[in-house]
């Protein structure tokens, strides 16, 4: 585990926050304790230790820490003059561990920086950034717990850690307010796995016919009842590993998950049929050039070489010259000079049902995986999330939808009062390949791969800090390393890629199968950047 000296200033990439918060102190009497969960300093005596925070400092005066002071004072209830649809954005929270390694309530980044500067905490993990307190056990802390809300998807999943409170509004009503603490967008690598499996099947099929005849064996292999395709199994496992990681960093007490049921036959009713394409088409014209009275062929709008299927929705009648000219090119490229024809072709397409089928296939195992955690698991329909999004006037993203999963009564005064201004992006990259050779485009071995993955103390995918002494890349850089047996490794950073000796590298975090970045939520300033 990587730690930083207490007196060393934390790098901006480690805690990506606004520079205006750099000077905010964690020990001001107007704020709470190190996890922002204790009572207010104004409600306790100076110089007296409260339940979870450090002793008050005499001779100091209360002052506002930052623009979120109303939020930190517990004033989360929506004001009467502010409509419930106005959801504020704030800084994402930092994970906090106790001295015995158990999760505490997340704290504000400014408080985490102050605790590191005062030597009361150490860095436990670089990404997602986590600190560990040196002077507080879990038994001495006040931990109310957080909720984990999940918005599953076929290509990406949104996860949000939230805090729900019952408070009294200025008009005397008791309302429920929900605050977003941490947002995570998990991007799956199911399409990459599917392409790799298809490529491997092509290699084997060609070798079977080119070298010697070998009968296929795929028809006599038994499968378990809970078997899933590798691309779908990855989706379930990656969500499970991310949930387990968040539980190690935050005190999750319950899980809310959105559950959707897609009616595939109903979605397929309006699709084209093969008869419409070959014999029952009224005009008998080419869909691209409009030629009539010529032999027509069936063309794949999305070529099979690019992942297209033989579903009727992906087929169009085309004359022989247009079919040959289009070949395997994307239809957007083929009809780039004819936007009206492109609009007509794309307008006749029906939605791709592969994502809906993936959701239906993995729904039961996904729920069983979450139930196995031992926490209460509550499932809610997607229509409820959509209604909450409309009431709160929030854009549609995986992370914001995860924040809105679960019941919320806007008519009764309940509201989401804040959401994180940025979200972690966890991209599944895998842990390498089991292949012992690198094949050529025909599937035959081209290069032998080394038997060991770690060279000179580093493995591909590790997060490192490179101190380049001279040259174009002179300076200190943080990025992912790609190792070589010679010891001169490559480092990839947001600014580019360069080679450096292993002697100038320092390991920050070992590779865990994910690439980490962050992005701004819609409506906030800034661009997506890697950490």
C-alpha positions as CSV (number, residue, x, y, z in Angstrom):
1,X,0.0,0.0,0.0
2,X,1.4,3.4,-1.0
3,X,1.7,6.2,1.5
4,X,2.9,9.7,1.3
5,X,4.9,11.7,3.9
6,X,2.6,13.7,6.2
7,X,4.4,16.9,5.5
8,X,4.4,16.6,1.8
9,X,1.8,18.6,-0.2
10,X,-0.7,16.3,-1.9
11,X,-0.5,16.4,-5.6
12,X,-3.4,17.9,-7.5
13,X,-3.8,14.7,-9.5
14,X,-4.2,12.7,-6.3
15,X,-7.0,14.9,-4.9
16,X,-8.5,16.6,-8.0
17,X,-10.3,19.5,-6.3
18,X,-10.7,23.2,-6.9
19,X,-7.6,25.2,-5.9
20,X,-9.9,27.6,-3.9
21,X,-10.4,24.8,-1.4
22,X,-6.7,24.1,-0.8
23,X,-6.6,26.5,2.2
24,X,-9.8,25.2,3.9
25,X,-9.0,23.7,7.3
26,X,-10.6,20.6,8.7
27,X,-10.4,21.9,12.3
28,X,-12.3,25.1,12.0
29,X,-15.0,25.4,14.8
30,X,-17.6,26.1,12.1
31,X,-17.1,22.6,10.7
32,X,-17.5,19.0,11.9
33,X,-15.0,16.4,12.8
34,X,-12.6,14.6,10.4
35,X,-15.4,12.7,8.6
36,X,-17.8,15.7,8.6
37,X,-20.3,13.6,10.7
38,X,-20.0,15.0,14.2
39,X,-22.0,17.8,15.8
40,X,-21.3,21.4,15.0
41,X,-18.5,23.2,16.9
42,X,-21.0,25.9,17.8
43,X,-23.0,23.3,19.7
44,X,-20.0,22.1,21.8
45,X,-17.7,23.7,24.2
46,X,-14.3,25.0,23.2
47,X,-11.5,22.8,24.3
48,X,-13.7,19.8,24.9
49,X,-13.6,16.7,22.8
50,X,-16.8,15.7,21.2
51,X,-18.0,12.3,20.1
52,X,-15.9,11.7,17.0
53,X,-13.8,14.8,16.3
54,X,-10.7,16.3,17.6
55,X,-10.7,18.7,20.6
56,X,-11.7,22.3,19.8
57,X,-9.0,24.9,19.6
58,X,-9.5,27.9,21.9
59,X,-8.9,31.3,20.5
60,X,-10.4,30.6,17.1
61,X,-13.6,31.9,15.7
62,X,-16.3,30.3,13.7
63,X,-16.2,31.0,10.0
64,X,-17.7,29.5,6.9
65,X,-15.6,26.9,5.2
66,X,-16.9,27.2,1.7
67,X,-20.1,27.6,-0.3
68,X,-21.4,24.3,1.0
69,X,-21.6,25.5,4.6
70,X,-25.4,25.3,4.6
71,X,-25.1,21.6,3.6
72,X,-22.5,20.8,6.2
73,X,-24.6,22.4,8.9
74,X,-27.3,19.9,8.2
75,X,-29.4,22.4,6.2
76,X,-30.2,19.9,3.5
77,X,-33.9,20.4,3.6
78,X,-35.0,22.3,0.4
79,X,-35.9,25.9,1.2
80,X,-39.3,27.2,0.5
81,X,-38.1,29.8,-2.0
82,X,-36.0,27.2,-3.9
83,X,-38.0,24.8,-6.2
84,X,-37.3,21.1,-5.6
85,X,-36.0,20.7,-9.1
86,X,-32.8,22.8,-8.3
87,X,-30.3,20.1,-7.4
88,X,-27.0,21.5,-6.4
89,X,-23.7,20.0,-7.4
90,X,-20.8,19.6,-4.9
91,X,-17.4,18.1,-4.5
92,X,-17.3,14.3,-4.4
93,X,-16.3,12.8,-1.0
94,X,-13.1,11.0,-0.1
95,X,-13.2,7.6,1.4
96,X,-12.0,7.3,5.0
97,X,-10.8,4.2,6.9
98,X,-10.3,3.9,10.6
99,X,-7.0,2.9,12.3
100,X,-8.2,-0.8,12.2
101,X,-8.9,-0.6,8.5
102,X,-12.7,-0.4,8.7
103,X,-14.7,2.1,6.6
104,X,-16.0,5.4,8.1
105,X,-18.3,8.0,6.6
106,X,-16.7,9.7,3.6
107,X,-15.4,13.3,4.2
108,X,-14.9,16.4,2.2
109,X,-11.7,16.7,0.2
110,X,-10.6,19.8,2.0
111,X,-10.9,18.0,5.3
112,X,-8.9,15.1,3.9
113,X,-6.1,17.4,2.8
114,X,-6.0,19.1,6.2
115,X,-5.8,15.7,8.0
116,X,-2.9,14.6,5.8
117,X,-1.1,17.9,6.3
118,X,-1.5,17.6,10.1
119,X,-0.2,14.1,10.1
120,X,-3.5,12.6,11.5
121,X,-4.0,10.5,8.4
122,X,-2.1,8.6,5.7
123,X,-2.9,7.7,2.1
124,X,-4.3,4.2,2.0
125,X,-5.0,4.0,-1.7
126,X,-4.3,6.2,-4.6
127,X,-7.3,5.6,-6.8
128,X,-10.1,5.8,-5.7
129,X,-8.4,8.1,-3.2
130,X,-8.7,6.7,0.3
131,X,-7.1,7.9,3.6
132,X,-6.7,6.1,6.9
133,X,-6.9,7.8,10.2
134,X,-4.1,7.2,12.7
135,X,-5.9,8.1,15.9
136,X,-9.4,6.7,15.6
137,X,-10.9,3.3,15.7
138,X,-14.3,2.2,14.2
139,X,-15.7,1.7,17.8
140,X,-15.0,5.4,18.6
141,X,-16.7,6.8,15.5
142,X,-20.3,7.6,14.7
143,X,-21.1,5.8,11.5
144,X,-24.7,6.1,10.2
145,X,-24.1,4.3,7.0
146,X,-24.7,5.0,3.3
147,X,-26.8,3.5,0.6
148,X,-25.5,2.0,-2.6
149,X,-27.7,2.7,-5.6
150,X,-27.1,0.9,-8.9
151,X,-28.3,1.6,-12.4
152,X,-27.3,-1.5,-14.4
153,X,-26.7,-1.3,-18.2
154,X,-25.4,-3.7,-20.9
155,X,-22.4,-1.5,-21.7
156,X,-22.0,0.5,-18.6
157,X,-23.3,0.6,-15.0
158,X,-23.8,3.6,-12.7
159,X,-23.2,3.3,-9.0
160,X,-23.8,6.1,-6.5
161,X,-23.2,6.2,-2.7
162,X,-25.9,8.3,-1.1
163,X,-27.0,9.6,2.3
164,X,-30.7,9.9,3.2
165,X,-31.9,12.0,6.1
166,X,-35.3,13.0,7.6
167,X,-35.3,16.7,8.3
168,X,-37.8,19.4,9.1
169,X,-38.3,22.0,6.4
170,X,-38.7,25.7,7.1
171,X,-42.5,25.3,6.8
172,X,-42.6,22.6,9.5
173,X,-43.0,19.6,7.2
174,X,-40.8,16.5,7.7
175,X,-39.1,15.7,4.4
176,X,-36.6,13.2,3.1
177,X,-33.5,14.6,1.5
178,X,-31.0,12.6,-0.4
179,X,-27.4,13.6,-1.0
180,X,-25.0,12.1,-3.5
181,X,-21.5,11.4,-2.0
182,X,-19.6,9.4,-4.6
183,X,-20.5,8.5,-8.2
184,X,-18.9,5.8,-10.2
185,X,-19.4,4.9,-13.9
186,X,-18.3,1.3,-14.6
187,X,-17.6,0.7,-18.3
188,X,-17.8,-3.0,-19.3
189,X,-15.6,-4.7,-21.9
190,X,-18.2,-7.1,-23.1
191,X,-17.9,-6.0,-26.8
192,X,-14.1,-6.6,-26.7
193,X,-14.6,-10.0,-25.2
194,X,-17.2,-10.9,-27.8
195,X,-14.8,-9.8,-30.6
196,X,-12.0,-11.8,-29.1
197,X,-14.1,-14.9,-28.8
198,X,-15.3,-14.5,-32.4
199,X,-11.7,-14.0,-33.6
200,X,-10.5,-17.1,-31.7
201,X,-13.3,-19.1,-33.2
202,X,-12.3,-18.0,-36.7
203,X,-8.7,-19.0,-36.0
204,X,-9.7,-22.5,-34.8
205,X,-12.1,-23.0,-37.7
206,X,-9.5,-22.2,-40.3
207,X,-6.8,-24.4,-38.7
208,X,-9.3,-27.2,-38.5
209,X,-9.9,-27.1,-42.2
210,X,-6.5,-26.0,-43.5
211,X,-4.1,-28.3,-41.5
212,X,-6.1,-31.5,-41.0
213,X,-9.7,-32.4,-40.6
214,X,-10.8,-32.4,-37.0
215,X,-14.5,-32.9,-36.1
216,X,-16.1,-30.0,-34.2
217,X,-16.7,-30.7,-30.5
218,X,-19.0,-27.8,-29.5
219,X,-22.1,-30.0,-29.7
220,X,-21.1,-32.5,-27.0
221,X,-20.1,-30.3,-24.1
222,X,-22.5,-29.9,-21.1
223,X,-23.1,-26.5,-19.6
224,X,-24.1,-25.6,-16.1
225,X,-27.6,-24.3,-15.5
226,X,-26.3,-20.9,-14.6
227,X,-23.9,-20.7,-17.5
228,X,-23.5,-17.3,-19.2
229,X,-21.6,-16.2,-22.2
230,X,-18.1,-14.8,-21.3
231,X,-19.1,-11.3,-22.3
232,X,-22.2,-11.5,-20.0
233,X,-20.4,-13.2,-17.2
234,X,-17.9,-10.4,-17.2
235,X,-20.6,-7.9,-16.8
236,X,-21.9,-9.6,-13.6
237,X,-18.5,-10.2,-12.2
238,X,-17.2,-6.7,-12.8
239,X,-20.2,-5.2,-11.0
240,X,-19.7,-7.6,-8.1
241,X,-16.1,-6.7,-7.7
242,X,-16.9,-3.0,-7.8
243,X,-19.6,-3.4,-5.2
244,X,-17.2,-5.3,-3.0
245,X,-14.5,-2.6,-3.4
246,X,-17.0,0.1,-2.5
247,X,-18.1,-1.8,0.6
248,X,-14.5,-2.0,1.8
249,X,-14.2,1.8,1.5
250,X,-17.6,3.0,2.7
251,X,-20.1,1.7,5.3
252,X,-22.8,0.5,3.0
253,X,-25.9,-0.6,4.9
254,X,-28.3,-1.3,2.0
255,X,-28.4,-1.7,-1.8
256,X,-31.0,-0.2,-4.1
257,X,-30.9,-1.5,-7.7
258,X,-33.0,-0.7,-10.8
259,X,-34.6,-3.8,-12.3
260,X,-35.9,-3.7,-15.9
261,X,-37.8,-6.2,-17.9
262,X,-37.7,-5.9,-21.7
263,X,-40.4,-7.5,-23.8
264,X,-38.3,-8.7,-26.8
265,X,-41.2,-10.0,-28.9
266,X,-43.0,-6.7,-28.5
267,X,-39.9,-4.7,-29.5
268,X,-39.5,-7.0,-32.6
269,X,-43.1,-6.7,-33.8
270,X,-42.5,-3.7,-36.1
271,X,-39.3,-4.9,-37.6
272,X,-39.0,-5.7,-41.3
273,X,-39.4,-9.2,-42.6
274,X,-37.4,-11.0,-45.2
275,X,-40.5,-11.2,-47.4
276,X,-40.7,-7.4,-47.5
277,X,-37.2,-7.3,-48.8
278,X,-37.4,-10.0,-51.6
279,X,-40.9,-10.4,-52.9
280,X,-43.5,-8.3,-51.0
281,X,-41.8,-4.9,-51.4
282,X,-44.2,-2.7,-53.3
283,X,-41.8,-0.5,-55.2
284,X,-39.1,-3.1,-55.9
285,X,-36.4,-0.4,-55.8
286,X,-32.8,-0.2,-54.6
287,X,-32.8,1.4,-51.2
288,X,-29.6,3.4,-52.0
289,X,-29.9,4.6,-55.6
290,X,-33.6,4.1,-56.2
291,X,-33.1,2.0,-59.4
292,X,-36.1,0.0,-60.5
293,X,-36.4,-3.0,-62.8
294,X,-33.0,-4.3,-61.9
295,X,-32.0,-7.5,-60.0
296,X,-32.0,-6.8,-56.3
297,X,-29.8,-8.3,-53.6
298,X,-30.1,-8.3,-49.8
299,X,-27.5,-6.0,-48.2
300,X,-26.5,-5.7,-44.6
301,X,-26.8,-2.2,-43.4
302,X,-24.2,-2.9,-40.8
303,X,-21.8,-5.4,-42.4
304,X,-21.3,-8.7,-40.7
305,X,-17.6,-8.0,-40.7
306,X,-18.4,-5.1,-38.4
307,X,-20.6,-7.0,-36.0
308,X,-23.9,-6.9,-38.0
309,X,-26.5,-9.6,-37.8
310,X,-28.9,-11.4,-40.2
311,X,-31.9,-9.9,-38.4
312,X,-34.4,-8.5,-40.9
313,X,-34.1,-5.1,-39.3
314,X,-30.5,-5.0,-40.5
315,X,-31.3,-5.9,-44.1
316,X,-32.2,-3.7,-47.1
317,X,-32.7,-4.4,-50.8
318,X,-29.9,-3.1,-53.0
319,X,-28.8,-3.4,-56.6
320,X,-25.6,-5.2,-57.4
321,X,-23.5,-2.1,-58.1
322,X,-24.6,-0.4,-54.8
323,X,-24.0,-3.6,-52.9
324,X,-20.5,-4.0,-54.3
325,X,-19.7,-0.3,-53.8
326,X,-20.8,-0.3,-50.2
327,X,-19.1,-3.6,-49.4
328,X,-18.3,-3.6,-45.6
329,X,-18.1,0.1,-45.2
330,X,-20.4,1.8,-42.6
331,X,-23.6,3.1,-44.2
332,X,-22.8,6.6,-42.8
333,X,-19.6,6.6,-44.9
334,X,-21.2,5.2,-48.0
335,X,-24.0,7.8,-48.0
336,X,-22.0,10.7,-46.7
337,X,-22.8,12.7,-49.8
338,X,-26.5,11.9,-49.8
339,X,-27.9,13.0,-46.4
340,X,-31.6,12.6,-47.3
341,X,-31.0,8.9,-48.3
342,X,-29.0,8.3,-45.2
343,X,-31.8,9.8,-43.1
344,X,-34.4,7.5,-44.8
345,X,-32.2,4.4,-44.3
346,X,-31.5,5.1,-40.7
347,X,-35.1,6.1,-40.0
348,X,-36.3,2.6,-41.1
349,X,-34.0,0.9,-38.7
350,X,-35.3,-0.6,-35.5
351,X,-33.5,-0.5,-32.2
352,X,-30.8,-3.1,-31.6
353,X,-32.1,-5.7,-29.3
354,X,-28.8,-7.2,-28.1
355,X,-28.6,-4.8,-25.2
356,X,-32.1,-5.6,-24.1
357,X,-31.4,-9.4,-24.4
358,X,-28.2,-9.0,-22.3
359,X,-30.2,-7.2,-19.5
360,X,-32.8,-9.9,-19.5
361,X,-30.3,-12.7,-19.4
362,X,-28.2,-11.4,-16.6
363,X,-31.0,-9.9,-14.4
364,X,-31.5,-13.0,-12.2
365,X,-27.8,-13.7,-11.6
366,X,-27.2,-10.0,-11.0
367,X,-29.8,-9.9,-8.3
368,X,-28.6,-13.2,-6.8
369,X,-25.0,-11.8,-6.7
370,X,-26.2,-8.7,-4.7
371,X,-28.3,-10.8,-2.4
372,X,-25.2,-12.9,-1.5
373,X,-23.6,-9.8,0.1
374,X,-25.8,-10.2,3.1
375,X,-27.2,-6.6,2.8
376,X,-30.8,-5.7,2.2
377,X,-31.4,-5.5,-1.5
378,X,-34.3,-3.5,-2.8
379,X,-35.3,-3.5,-6.5
380,X,-37.2,-0.7,-8.1
381,X,-38.6,-0.4,-11.7
382,X,-37.0,1.9,-14.3
383,X,-40.2,3.9,-14.6
384,X,-39.6,5.2,-11.1
385,X,-36.1,6.3,-11.9
386,X,-37.4,8.1,-15.0
387,X,-40.2,9.9,-13.0
388,X,-37.6,11.0,-10.4
389,X,-35.3,12.3,-13.2
390,X,-38.2,14.3,-14.6
391,X,-39.1,15.7,-11.2
392,X,-35.6,16.7,-10.4
393,X,-34.9,18.1,-13.9
394,X,-31.6,16.2,-14.2
395,X,-29.9,14.9,-17.4
396,X,-29.7,11.2,-18.2
397,X,-26.4,9.6,-17.3
398,X,-25.7,6.3,-15.6
399,X,-24.4,8.0,-12.5
400,X,-27.3,10.4,-12.1
401,X,-29.8,7.7,-12.8
402,X,-28.1,5.6,-10.0
403,X,-28.6,8.6,-7.7
404,X,-32.3,8.6,-8.5
405,X,-33.0,4.9,-8.0
406,X,-35.6,4.3,-5.3
407,X,-38.7,6.0,-4.2
408,X,-38.7,9.8,-3.9
409,X,-41.8,11.9,-3.3
410,X,-41.4,15.3,-4.8
411,X,-45.0,16.2,-4.1
412,X,-44.4,15.6,-0.4
413,X,-41.3,17.8,-0.4
414,X,-38.8,15.0,-0.8
415,X,-35.9,15.9,-3.0
416,X,-32.3,15.2,-4.1
417,X,-30.4,18.2,-2.7
418,X,-27.0,17.6,-4.2
419,X,-25.0,15.4,-6.6
420,X,-21.3,15.0,-7.0
421,X,-19.9,17.4,-9.6
422,X,-17.6,14.7,-11.0
423,X,-17.8,11.0,-11.3
424,X,-15.1,8.3,-11.2
425,X,-14.9,6.3,-14.5
426,X,-13.8,2.7,-13.9
427,X,-13.0,1.1,-17.3
428,X,-12.5,-2.7,-17.3
429,X,-9.3,-3.5,-19.0
430,X,-8.6,-7.1,-18.0
431,X,-5.5,-8.6,-16.4
432,X,-3.8,-9.6,-19.5
433,X,-4.0,-12.7,-21.8
434,X,-3.4,-16.4,-21.1
435,X,-2.0,-16.8,-24.7
436,X,1.6,-18.0,-24.9
437,X,2.1,-16.6,-28.4
438,X,1.1,-13.6,-30.4
439,X,-0.7,-14.7,-33.6
440,X,-0.6,-13.1,-37.0
441,X,-3.7,-12.2,-39.0
442,X,-4.2,-15.8,-40.1
443,X,-4.1,-17.2,-36.5
444,X,-0.6,-18.7,-36.7
445,X,2.0,-18.0,-33.9
446,X,4.2,-15.0,-34.7
447,X,5.9,-14.2,-31.4
448,X,6.6,-16.0,-28.2
449,X,5.4,-14.1,-25.1
450,X,7.5,-14.1,-21.9
451,X,6.4,-16.5,-19.2
452,X,6.5,-13.9,-16.4
453,X,4.4,-10.7,-16.3
454,X,6.4,-8.7,-13.8
455,X,9.8,-7.3,-14.8
456,X,12.1,-5.3,-12.6
457,X,9.3,-5.0,-10.0
458,X,6.6,-3.7,-12.4
459,X,3.8,-5.3,-14.4
460,X,1.8,-3.8,-17.3
461,X,-1.0,-1.7,-16.0
462,X,0.6,-0.6,-12.7
463,X,0.1,3.0,-11.7
464,X,3.6,4.6,-11.4
465,X,5.2,8.0,-10.9
466,X,8.1,8.6,-13.3
467,X,10.9,11.1,-12.5
468,X,12.5,11.7,-15.8
469,X,15.9,13.4,-15.2
470,X,16.4,14.9,-18.7
471,X,15.2,15.1,-22.2
472,X,11.9,16.1,-23.7
473,X,9.9,14.5,-20.9
474,X,12.0,15.8,-18.1
475,X,10.0,16.2,-14.9
476,X,7.6,14.1,-12.8
477,X,4.7,12.3,-14.5
478,X,2.0,9.9,-13.3
479,X,0.6,7.2,-15.5
480,X,0.3,3.5,-16.4
481,X,3.3,1.5,-17.2
482,X,3.9,-1.0,-20.0
483,X,6.8,-3.3,-19.1
484,X,9.6,-4.8,-21.1
485,X,12.1,-7.5,-20.2
486,X,14.9,-5.1,-20.9
487,X,13.9,-2.8,-18.0
488,X,13.1,0.2,-20.1
489,X,9.4,0.5,-19.6
490,X,6.8,2.7,-21.4
491,X,4.6,5.1,-19.4
492,X,1.3,6.4,-20.7
493,X,0.1,9.7,-19.4
494,X,-2.7,12.1,-20.5
495,X,0.0,14.1,-22.3
496,X,1.5,11.2,-24.2
497,X,3.6,8.1,-24.0
498,X,7.4,7.9,-23.3
499,X,10.0,5.4,-22.4
500,X,11.9,5.5,-19.1
501,X,14.2,3.2,-17.1
502,X,12.7,1.2,-14.2
503,X,15.2,3.0,-11.9
504,X,13.2,6.2,-12.4
505,X,9.8,4.7,-11.6
506,X,8.0,4.5,-8.3
507,X,5.1,2.2,-7.8
508,X,1.9,3.9,-6.6
509,X,-0.7,1.2,-7.1
510,X,-0.6,-2.3,-8.6
511,X,-2.8,-3.1,-11.6
512,X,-6.2,-4.5,-10.7
513,X,-7.9,-4.9,-14.0
514,X,-9.3,-1.4,-14.2
515,X,-8.3,1.9,-15.7
516,X,-9.3,4.9,-13.6
517,X,-10.4,8.4,-14.7
518,X,-12.9,11.0,-13.8
519,X,-15.4,13.0,-15.8
520,X,-17.6,16.1,-15.0
521,X,-21.3,15.6,-14.7
522,X,-23.4,17.4,-17.4
523,X,-24.0,21.0,-16.3
524,X,-20.7,21.5,-14.5
525,X,-17.5,22.9,-15.9
526,X,-14.4,21.0,-16.9
527,X,-13.5,18.1,-19.2
528,X,-12.9,14.4,-18.6
529,X,-9.3,13.8,-17.5
530,X,-7.4,10.8,-16.3
531,X,-6.0,10.5,-12.8
